[in-house]
Amino acid sequence: MVDKASEALLYAAERGCLQGVKAALKAGADIDYAQPDNEVTGKGTALFIASYFRHTDIMTLLIRKGASMTKRTTMFASAPLHGAVTYEGKTDALELLFRHGATLDIRDCYQRTPLMLACMFGYVDTVRKLIQLGARVDLKDTGPTTAQMYCEKAEEGGNCSRAQKETMVKLIQEARLRCCNPTCGKPGDRSTLKLCGQCKLTRYCSRDCQKQHWTVGHKKSCGHDGYSEPSPLKKLWTSGRIFDFMTYVVPETS
């Protein structure tokens, strides 16, 4: 019964049906449920799905009910914040997650941050918003590739124009570190903004700001924002299911 309710929760989250989400939760759905046998398609939790499709009313309800902001998809280990940067000019979902404690520099299985993905897609407004909120521009993924390098690749891959790339590069080069408390955002540098002692990813201008951000929701994310497990694709390879993945992405033609 719980599995049926949980499946209904995912369906309602994808369709943007707030009443359906409420009904599924009332029926006993696991709020952090993700299809256990869906390694190939990499389905995420209801919060990830709602973040991906920017159903902010559903996101608000799920967050209020205690949904995890760090549980990952099975394929690329993406968190809800990774899903929230998928549309240019639409930053309401990522701002909502940030206000409730999501860490801006959360990593996926390739150590990519949401800022790196926004640069890769060529989403100027999303890049601007992430930097305004305090996302770090100096981090590297497993490439190692930086956010600025992703901007270069975005133009080469046709995801953005030269003007858009130049704008993103300028934003990155002029970026300053900021206090991660959503109600503060005070700019600073490494000498004035102190790292969270546990996750080493968030920075604060004062102890009061750190305490406030912890209460708002960072306590749910702290220590869960990095990713040190083997790549999900590597897991598929070692388990022999990589052929399932290849069949999924390259379907047979009749």
N, C-alpha and C positions, 0 to 999 in steps of 0.2 A: 504494500500500500504506500509505504514511504517512497519507494522508487518511482512509482507512478506519479505521485505528487511532485517529486523532484524533477522528473522529466517534464511535467506540466509547467513547473517553474521556469525551466530553461526556454520552453516554447513561448511562454507569455513574455519573458524578458526580451526575446528576440523580436517578437511582434509588437512590442511596446504597449502591451495590455496591462495597465496598472491593476485593474480589478482581477485579472487572471493571476497576477503575481500574489496579490493579497489572498486569493482563494487557495492557491497552492501552499502558501505558508501556513494558512489556517488548517489545511489538511495534513500538515506534518512534514512538509518538504524540508530537506536539508538545505539550508541557505547557501552553503558552500559546495553543493553537489556539482560534480562534473562527471560526464559519462565515463565510467571506468574502462570500457572497452573501446574507447574512441581515440586511441593513440594516433591513428592515421590522420584524422581530420583535426585533431588538436582542439577539441571543444573546450571552452572555458566555463567558469562559473557564471551564475546569473549576473553578478556584478560586472564581470569582464564583458559579457555580451551586451548588457545595457550601456556600458561605457563605450563599447565599439560603435553602437548604433546611436549613442548620445541621447538615450531615453533618461533625461535627468530626473524626472519625477520618480521613476522606478529606482534609479541610483540612490536618490535621497531616502526612499523607503528602506532599501536593502542596507544602506549604511546605518540608518537608525536602528535596524534590527540586528546589527552586529556582523554584517558580512565582512569577510576578510579582504583586505586590500593588497595582500601579498600572495595569495594562492595563485598558482601559475597554470597556464594552458599546458597541455601534454606535449605539444610539438615543439614550440620554441621557448617554453617557459616564460611566456609573456604575462605580466601583471596587468590589472585593469588600467593602470596609467599608460602602459604601452598601447593598449587598445584605444584609449581616449585621444590619441594624437593622429588618428587616421584620416581626418578630414580637414582640408585647408579652410581657414577662416572660422572654424568652429572650436572655440576653446572653452565653452561652458562646462563640458564634462571634465576636462583636466583641472579646471579651477575648482570644481566641486570636490574632486578627490583630494586636491591639495589642501583645501580648507579643512578637511576632516582627517588630516594627518598623513596622507600618502607622501612618500619620499620621492622628490623630483628625480633623483639619480638612481632609481631602482634599476637593476640589471636583468637582462634576459640570459638565455643559455650561451649567447655569444658575447656577453658582457656589454651589450648595447643599452644605452639609456634612452628614455623617451626623446630627448633632444637629438640624439643621433638619428633616430628614426624620422623625426620631423625634417631634419636636414636632408636625409636620403630621399624623402618624398618631395622635397622642394617646397615645403609649406612655410612660407615666410611669416605669416601672422602667428602660427603656432610656435615657431622658433623665437619670435619676438616675445611672446607671452611667457614661454618657459624661462627665457633669460631674465625677463622682468621679475619673475618669481624667485629667481636665484639658482637656476640650473647651472651646474659646472660645465665649462667648455673645454677643460683641459684633460678630461678623462679619455681613455683609450679602450677599444674593445679587443677581442682576441686577434684582430688583424695583424698588427695593431693599427686601428683607424680612429682618428679623432672626429669630432663634429664638423670641423672645418674641412677635413678631407672628404667627408660625406657630401658636403656642399659641392665640391668639385665633381664628385661622381654623379651627383644629381643632374648637373648640366650635361655631362658627357652622355648620360643615359637618356636624356630627353625629358627628364621629369620637371625641369624648370628652365627658364630662359637665363641668358647671361646676366641680365639686369637683376633678376631674382637672386641668382647666386651671389652677385656682388653685394646685394643688400644683406643677405644672410651672413656672408663673410664679415662684413662691417659690424653687424650686430655681435658676432662672436668675438671679434678683435676688441670691441669696446666694452665687452661685458665685465661686470664687477660682481664679486661675491656679495651675497645678501644674507641677512638674518633669515632663517627658515621659518620663523614664527609668522603665519599668514597675516596676522594683524600688525606686524611690524615691517619687515622687509627692508630694514635699514642697510644701506650699502656699507661695505668695509673691505678689509683684506685679511690675510691669514694671521696677521698679528693682532687684529682687533676682534675677529669672529672666532670663537672657540668651537672646536669639534665636539659632537656628542661622544662621550667616552665609550659608548658601547658599539654603535654601528659605524662610527667614523665617517658618516656621510652627510649629516646635517650640521649646520653651523649657527651659532647664536651670538647676539651682541651682548646679552646679559643672562644671568642665571634665571631671572624672572621670565624672560622670553622662552628659555628652555623648558621651564616648568609649565608654562601655559601651553606650549606646543605638545608637550607630553600628555597633558590632560585632554587636549582636543582630539588626539588620536595617534600621536607618534608612538606611544607605548605599544600599540597593536602592530606597528610596522618595524620598530627598532629591532635590529638583529636578523630580520628576514628579507632584507632588500638586496643583499648580494646573492650570487648564484655560483655554487661550487660543485654541483653535481655534473656528471658527464652529460654531453649534449644529448637531447632526446633522440636525435637522428642516430647518434652512436649507439644508444640503447637498442634502437630498432635493428641496427646492423648486427650487433652482437647476439641478439635474440633470434635472428633469422627473419625478422618481419620487415626488413628493408624492402623486400619485394612487394609487400602489401602497400608500402608507401609509393613505390614506383608505379604500381598499377593504378593507384589513386591519382597521381599527378600526371601520368601518361596513359590515359585509358585506351583500351584496345579499340581499333577501328574496324568496322564491319566491311 
